[in-house]
Every structure is written in structure tokens, then in C-alpha cells.
């Protein structure tokens, strides 16, 4: 098998993106097309009950704060679930995390500080305060207060991934990811249990025995996002140089296939609109809620990232059942930042992070109220529609098919 160079990989990506746009621009699929579209069949295997059940399973570990026993237990649980789905090559990334020295006056803000919006859109409208809750007494649930009471400790960290190996081009890969850690003395249900459950559900569907993909797909659940994207950065540091290397030579095995695109999922549930003038928010999902697809226009791979974003927009049009998608150029404050100068990278979420979340549009962000019970089925459906969008897009881009068809 001839190894593809960067130009080949780019051509593959652009061709698939163009095909996605052509499908988007064409007539609605007729019954014959629906019957023969394997991606539509795969998307239909997602359902709200399973998505909610996976998310609920994550909340048993509380806020999953990094450097705690509850975080380590959650990593073990995620790995066991992935293995149960039959997701191949389940493995872990190991790295060390030590708390940085306190910031001094004049020092730059850390990457995930809510007071900055690097690469984010300009705040507009009403701005409500944001922050990270560190006061246990604000959590009214005594069980959760106890569960979340162990503090973080510096030292060894782990994060888990598994891989759907491509049948034609195992040396090429899309990365589909979310971060599994959280904080705030809640259950980290939206930030980012919602994204973690989404990635796990995609791993389940694409690992079914009748599913094949031409290109590989890796499902990664990052750790240490809330401390500054440390888990994603550790992955890049350890594995970027290994891309596309056959090991052992002649084996057809690629421990780190070449990255074609990176897709992050972070906070998928809550799109209730701008805060009111008194700083409160609506309790209902807004009728015009959408799945925001972000790329970073300042990144080295901005053109390819924009192509990837529009391919996802086209997949939303073709496969999502309720909520539409919007594309924006202000990706910031999530693990895709660690990849954006190495590969086309995008992020799916409920709002623009820098502009809307940073302006207080989600009152549950890093708060004790970020618990499963806070969210309604309309909220959970927004997450499901994001899952449909990603499965549709990645199914197309990876060349998914069903055996016997």
C-alpha cells in the first residue's frame, strides 16, 4: 500500500467535503436513496434514551474533578463501556500534571480562564457574571457534597481512547473527542458529560459488527481540560510525531494514523438564549436553539477547518432530526485548541464559547446546578442532534458502509 502524503490527505478531505456540499445542495433524498444510504441507517441507531442513560451513568462519579479517586473511577468506567461496545485497540495516554504556580500580576491568563475570550467573538447584549464554584455549601445535595469532597492531588494522570480501524486506509484517521473531567461541585452533566456521552454513543454505533469504515476513527475522552487542556496537549506532545508510521514495518498497522481532522464536543445541552436584564436565564430551551460548529479563523489550518465545519453543517441538514446547525469562526477554550495548528480542528457545542458562554448565557457552567436533573428532554435532544450531526459527517468522511449491503 502506498503511503499518502499531505497533499493526498488534503485532496481526500476536500473531495469528501465537496461531496458533502453537493448532497446538501441537492434535492431531498427519495425513498430509494434513503434505503441505500448506510450513514442514514447508522444515524437511526442513535436514540434519546440511550444517550440519556450513558450521560446518567457518568454522573454517578460526581463532578469527576481531575486528580481524584472519582475521576480515576470514571476513566475506568468509560474504558469498560468502550470495551463492551467492541471498540478496538482501547488504550490510555499517561502523563503528569502539576498545579502551575499562582499567576502574578501581569502574567497572561490561562487558556480556559472565563475572563478572556482568545479568538472568541465580541460580547454583545446583556452580560451576566461567570466563574467556577469552589464553595461546597452551595451544593444542597448532601450526597454530592460528600462525593465531590476529595480534593485534587498532583501527579500521574490517564485518559482513555479506542479506535475504529479503517479497512482501506488504516493510516488515515479522524479524531472524535470530548473531555470527561469537570468541576464546580455538581455532576458536570453538561460540561462535559454531554459531550462524553455523545462520543461514547458514536463509538458504540460505529463499533457494531456490521459497520465498516474506509478510514480510521479514534474516539478520545480527554482528562484535565478544566485545568487548561492538559490532557489534549499531552496527547499532541506524545503522538503528533508518530502520525502515519507503520509499526512494525510491513504490518499494515498504524498506532497513530495521520490526522485528517479533529472534532471536539463540549457542552451540548443548554441553549436557552441571552440572560434577562436581571441576570437570570430562561428555564426553557429556546425554539431557535442550534448546534454551533466552530472553527478558529486564526489557526494555521483555518481553510481546512472551515471546510470541515461546512461538511458538518451539510450533515446536520441531511441527518439531524430537530435542531439546525450554525457555523462560526471563533473556536476557543476547549481541547480542539491543542490540535488547531496541527490539523483541521472544529468544536461542536450549544453556543459560541467565547462570546455566549463567557458572557454568562449558561448559568450552570461550573456550578452546583450542572446536574442531570437540571436538564429537560428538549435539552437532551439538542445533544442527540449534535450526535446525529457528527455521526452523519464522520460517516460520510470516513467512508462508512454496512456489510451485506
N, C-alpha and C positions, 0 to 999 in steps of 0.2 A: 504494500500500500504506500503510495507517495504521500509524504507529509505535506500538508498545506502550509503555505507561508502566510504572512499577514495580509497580503493583497488578496489571496484566495479567500481567507476568512472574511475579509471585508466584503468581497463580492458576494459570498454566500449570504451574508447578513442583509446587504442591500437588495438582493434579489427577493429574499423572503419578505422583507419589509414592503417592497413594491407589490408583490403578490397580495399581501395583506391589504394594501390600499386599494388594489383593484377589486378585491372582494367587497370592501367597504363601499366602493363607488358603484358596484353593480346592482342588478335587480335583487330583491329579496329572494332567498333560496326557495325553490319549489319543493314539493314533497319528495321528488326523486333525489334532489341534491341533499336534502336532509337525511334521507335514508343511507346515502353513501358517504356522508361526512363523518369520519371517525372522531374528529375533535368534538363535534356536537354530541356524539354518544358519550364521550368522556366527561364533558361538562355536565351532562344529565346525571352522572353518577355522584355529583355533589348534592348534598341536601342540607337543609337548615338544621334538622335535628342532630345530625352527626357533627356538624360544625359546632353547635352549641355544646354538645357532650364533650368534645375534645377541649374546648375552652374551659368548660366547667372542671374538667379533670386537672387542668393546670392550676386552677385557683385553690386546690387543696393544699398547695405549698405557700399560701400567703403571697407576700409581695416578691418573693424569690430574689431578695437582695443578694448581690454578689458577695462572695467571701463568707457565706453562712451555710449551716447544715441544710437549711430548707432549699437553698439554691442548688447544692450538690444533689439533693434528693430529686429535685425537678429535672436535672440533667439526666440522672439515672432513669427516671420515668419516661422522659422523651425518647431516650435511646431504646428502651424496651418497647415502646409503641412502634417506633420505626422498624425495629426488627420483626415485630409482629405483623407489620404490613408486608414484609418480604422485601423491604428496601435494601438493595445490595450494598456491600462494602461499607457498612456502618463503622464509623471510626470517630476519634476525638482529636482535637487540637489541644495541646498542653502549652501553657505559658505562665509567666509570673506576673502578678500585679502588686505593686506597692503604692500606697497612697502618696500622691505628689505633695511636696511642701506647700504650706498655705501661700496663697497668692499675695504678693506685695503690691503696694500702691504703684501704679504704672505698668504692672505686668499685663500681658494680654489675657483676655478671658478664656476659659477652657472651651473646647469645641461645642459642648452641649449646654452652655450656660443660657438660661432663658432670657437674660437681659441683652443678648446680642442676636443678630439675625444675619450672620455672614452669608452672603449670596441670597438672602431672602428678600421677599417683596417688601415695599414700604408699608408701614402700618397705616390703615385708613379706618375712619369711623370711630366707634367707641372702643376704648382700650381698657380692659379690666386687669387687675394685678394677677401675677403668676408667681410661682415659686415651688419649692419642694417641701412638703410637710415633714418635719422631724420631731413632732410632738405626739407621743403615743397616746396622750389623754384625749386627743381629738378623734380617736377611733372608738366609737361607742360599743363595739362588739368585743367582749372580754376574751373570747376565743382567739380572735385575730390579734388582739394586743399581745397575748401570750405567744402565739405562733410567730409573730414578727419581732419578738423581743431580742433575739440573739443578734448582737452587733457584728458588723463585718470584721474580718481579720485579713491582713495582708498575707500573700503567699501564692501557692500554686492554684491555678485556675484551669478549668476544662470547658470545652464546648463540643457539641456533637454534630455530625453530618452523615449523610448517606448519599448514594449515587445511583441514578438510573443510567446504565451504560449503553451508549449508542451502538446500534447494530451495523451501521455503515461507517460512521465517523466517530469512533470512541475517543479520538484525540481532540475533539471539539466539544465545548461544554457551555451551557448556561447555568448560572448560579441563581437559585431562588432562595430567599432568606428572610429572616426576622430575628429580633433579639428576644431572648427568653427571660432576661433579668428585669427587675423593676424595683421601685421603692416608693415610699410615701405612707406606709402603714395601712395599705389596703390589700387588694388581691392582684394588683397590676393586671386587671382583666382587659382593659382596652390597651394599655401601654405596658407590655405588648403581648399579653395573652392572645389578643385578637389576631395579631399577625402570626404568632407562633402556631396557633391552631390552624390558620389558613395554610401555612406551609406544610404542616403535618398532614392535612387533608389532601393537599396536592400530591404529597409523597405516597399516600395511601392509594389514590386513584391511579397514578402513573406506575405504581409497583404491582398492579394486578397482573396475573399471569398471561392475560391475552393482549397486553399492551406492549408495543414496540416503539422505540424512537430511533431515528437515524443518527441523531446527535445526542450526546450525553447531557444529563441534567443533574446538578448537585443541589441537595436540599440542606441548608445550613441554619442552625439555631445559635446565634451569637450569644456570648456572655459579655458582661462589662460594657454594654452600650451606655448605660446611665453614668458611668464614670468617665466617659469621653471616647467611646468607640474602640476601646482597648482590645476587645476580642477580635473584631474585624481587622484591626491593624496588625494584630499578631498573625492572623491567617495570611494577610498580604506579605508580611515580612518573611514568613516561613515558606510560602508556597509559590509566590509570583515567579521566582526564577526557575521553578520546576515545570512550568507550563509546556505541554506538548512533548515531554521526554518519555520515550518508550522504555519501560523498565520491567524486566530485563530486555535488552535489545532483541528485536525479532519476536517478542512475545505477543504483540498486539495489545499490551496492557499499558495504560497511561495513568499513573497515580494522580497526576494533576493535568487533566486535559487543558488545552488552550482556551482561555476565557473568551467567549463570544459576546456575553452580556451579563450584567449583574442586576437583579431585580430585588429590591428590599420592600418589606411590608411592615409598616409601623403605625399603629393606632388606626384601626379600620372602622370603628363603630359610630362615632359621635360627630354628627354634622348638623347641629341644632341652630346654627346661624350666629350672627353678631350678638354680643351681650346687650341687654337693655341699658338704659341710661343709669339705672341704679346698680349696675354691675352683675345682676342676675341673668340667668340664661333660661331659655325655653326648655320645658321638660319633654317636648315632642321633637322627633326628627323632622326637619323642615321638608316640605314637599319637593323642593328643588335640590335636595341633597345629591351629592355626586361623589364618585371615586376620583380623587385627584391624582394624576400621574405627573410626577415631577422629574425633570432633568435639570442639570446645573449648566447654565449657559456659559459660565466662566471656567468650566473644566476643559482639560486637554482633549477629551473625546466628545465634546459637545455635539458636533454634527451627527455622529453615530448614535449618541444618546437620544437626540431628538428623533431620529428615525425609529429607534426602539420605542420611544414613547408613543409615537403615532401608530406604530404597529399594534400596540396595546389598546389604543383608542379604537382602532378598527375592530379588534377582537371584542371589545366591550359592545360595540354596535351589533356584532354578529351573534354574541352568545349570552350576554348578561340579561337577566330576566326583568329587572326593575329599575335600578339606578343607572344613569348615564355616567360617562367619564368626561373629565376636562384635563387638558394638558397645560402645564405651567413650567417656566424656566428657572424656578427658584428652589431646587432641591437643597436641603440643608438639615443639619442636626440629626443625622441618622447614619447607619453603618455603610450605606452606599457612598458616603463621602470618602471612606477609606479606599474605595475602588475607582473613583471617578476619573483619576488621572492615569489609570492603567487599562481601562476597558469602558465601553459604553455602559453607563450605570443609570438606573432610574429608581424612583421610590413611589410606591402606592400608599395612599393614606386618605383620611377623611377630609382634611383641609390642607391648605399650604401651611407647613410647619412654621416657617419664619414669619409669615405675615399674619396668619389667623391664630394658630395655636399660641405663638409667642405673644399675641395681643390679648390673651385671656378668653378666647372663644370656647375653650373646653374647661369648665370649672372643675373637672375631675382629674385633670392632668397632675400626676404626682401627689394626689390627695387621698385621704382615707376613704373617699366615696368611689374610688376606682375599684368597684367590686362587681361581681357578676349580677347581683340583684338590682343594680342601678339601671341596667340597660333593658330596653324593650325588644320585642321581636323585630320592629322596624329598624332598630339599631343593628341587631344581629344580621338582618338581611343585607344591610349595607356591606358588612364584612363578607357575606356569602357572595354578593355581586362582585366584589373585588376578587374573590377566589375564582369565580367564573371567568372574569376578565383575564387573569393571569393564566389559568389553565387553557383558555382559548388561544391566547397569544403564544405561550410556550409550546402548546401542542402543535400549532402551525409551524413555528420557527424550528422546532426540533424534528419535524417530520414524523409526527405520531401516527401510528396505524394500529389496527386491531387484527389479530391473527384470524384466519378463516374468512376474511372479507376481501 
